[in-house]
Amino acid sequence: MPENNNLPKLNPEEQPNNQPAQPEPPKNPIIEIPQEYYDKINQERQEKEEQERQEAIEHANQAETNKKTTTVLVQAIINCLIFFICFYLALNKIDLAIFGGPVIAAILSIFFAIKDKKENNYHTAVLIGGMLTAVIAYVLGLVQGDKADYWMHFALCNAIIAFVSFIVCSIINAVVTNGKEIKALGMIGIVLFFVALVGVPYYFYQKNPEENYKKIFLKTTEVKAETEADFIVKTLKNRYDADFDCQTKQIKVDAYKGRRISQRTCSLVSDREIKITVKSLAYNEGSNQYIIIDNYLDIVKLNDFRVKYATGILNKVGASKVDFFIYPKENCTFIGDCAQSQEYFANYKKEVDVELQYKASSSIDYAKFLSMEAKDIVNNSEFQYVLNVVGPYGDENKYQEIINNILDYLNKEGLKNNSGFEITLFQTLNGDSQRKVYKVKGKTNDDKSFKDAQVIK
């Protein structure tokens, strides 16, 4: 069949497509995200920011707290040193130093109140520092048993001073930082507090100055009295912390180096059976000042001590008589014996010096001895043993053996050689006469024993 060339020609694009139709590819789909998702993200972000902010605030607060704590601790340590030093000086050197701690604390309180305003915590540091001082003193009292009373007193007084200083510094801080808001009634209360703070202690001190002074400073002060009898009673109170009742009648009046000597018999108020002899030597009668000499400690403690060991030596060496003396390092007029040893003659001018006697009479304190055994009194003090031993000692070859027996006895009895010894042997002659035949002297040593007696020719 002939080809039909008259049909129209088609472009390739116009060629019929016999393939099946392909669906149109879909356009990019739109996914809608719920608003809750964005809210949750914002909430988490806000919570994280809030947490970070809180952590930053807590960190800053902690840093500020640490800074304040460090400041308070440093101030407390400084106050501890101030309180300790001031009160130590008050007890041992200068009485007025007792006011040093509170005064310094008050001055520093004003400074820090002005400097730190309401951030000031110095008053807290004062309380902590004072209590720290009290704790240190208490521990020292436990460690140093022989000074336990001293350190316990130290601790108690510093605790009181710390508490009073805390109140004072708190008031100062309130006045300086918030003074405008304090009402008139509050200000009157503050004024009354400071008046009472000064007035009440002053009143009690004036009422009984000697006793209160001793309670605070643990030392005696010069007695003030209007009569000689009153002066005697107050001096004995200072010396023994005990009350005595003295007869007003003078039993004996004598003259010694231009001074009048009055002698009285006094009774212990708490035990009328204990009667002592008291001599008052005129020192400055115009001002009612006297040197008071008594034998109370001898009667209640030392006489029995002398008799006990004199009797022991007498039996040990077959003596007929033993004079047992204990000579103190100083003030033999008031304690022990003014035994005529080489040391006594060397110190004679001091022992009889009127000024030194009055000073000692006004300041000595033997109250602690009353609670001790006589042996402990002597062992804990510096006494020299001065012994005069009388017997039938005609054989000079036995003199050193007798001395050794005496020293052996003293050692076995547990007595301590704190200040040396001096022993003299006397031979009995016809009747009551006797002669010195042998004398030895010894010094103290590291183990406080009686040994190494040196013959004195």
Number of C-alpha atoms within 10 A of each C-alpha: 3 4 6 6 7 6 7 6 9 9 8 8 7 8 9 9 9 6 6 6 7 6 6 6 6 6 6 6 6 6 6 6 8 8 8 9 10 11 11 11 11 12 12 12 12 12 12 12 12 12 12 12 12 12 12 12 12 12 12 12 12 12 12 12 12 12 12 15 14 12 15 21 18 14 20 24 18 16 27 26 16 20 31 24 16 21 24 17 16 18 18 12 11 12 16 12 19 23 14 17 24 23 14 14 23 22 12 16 26 17 16 18 23 14 12 12 15 14 11 20 21 28 29 18 25 35 24 23 28 32 24 23 27 27 18 16 22 21 14 18 20 14 12 13 11 11 12 17 16 18 22 19 19 26 25 17 18 26 22 15 22 29 17 17 24 24 16 22 27 21 18 20 25 17 17 18 19 12 13 9 10 11 9 9 9 11 13 10 11 16 12 12 15 11 11 13 13 10 13 10 12 12 12 11 14 11 11 11 17 20 19 17 17 15 12 16 20 17 17 22 18 16 20 15 16 10 12 18 18 16 20 27 20 22 30 23 18 27 19 18 17 14 18 23 17 20 13 13 11 12 11 10 14 11 11 10 5 8 15 15 19 20 21 21 17 22 19 16 14 11 10 11 9 14 18 20 15 19 22 22 24 22 19 12 13 7 12 17 23 25 23 26 20 21 17 22 19 18 14 14 18 21 15 13 16 20 13 12 18 21 16 17 22 18 13 14 18 15 21 14 17 22 17 23 21 21 26 23 16 17 19 18 18 21 21 23 20 21 19 12 19 12 15 20 13 10 13 13 11 15 17 13 10 16 12 15 22 19 12 17 23 21 16 18 20 15 16 12 15 15 9 12 13 20 16 12 17 23 16 12 14 18 25 28 24 23 22 17 27 23 18 14 22 13 9 10 9 11 16 15 12 18 21 17 15 21 20 15 18 18 16 11 12 12 17 25 26 23 18 22 23 22 23 19 24 23 19 20 13 6 6 6 9 15 12 14 17 19 20 17 19 19 18 17 15 7 9 17 20 24 19 14 19 12 14 11 7
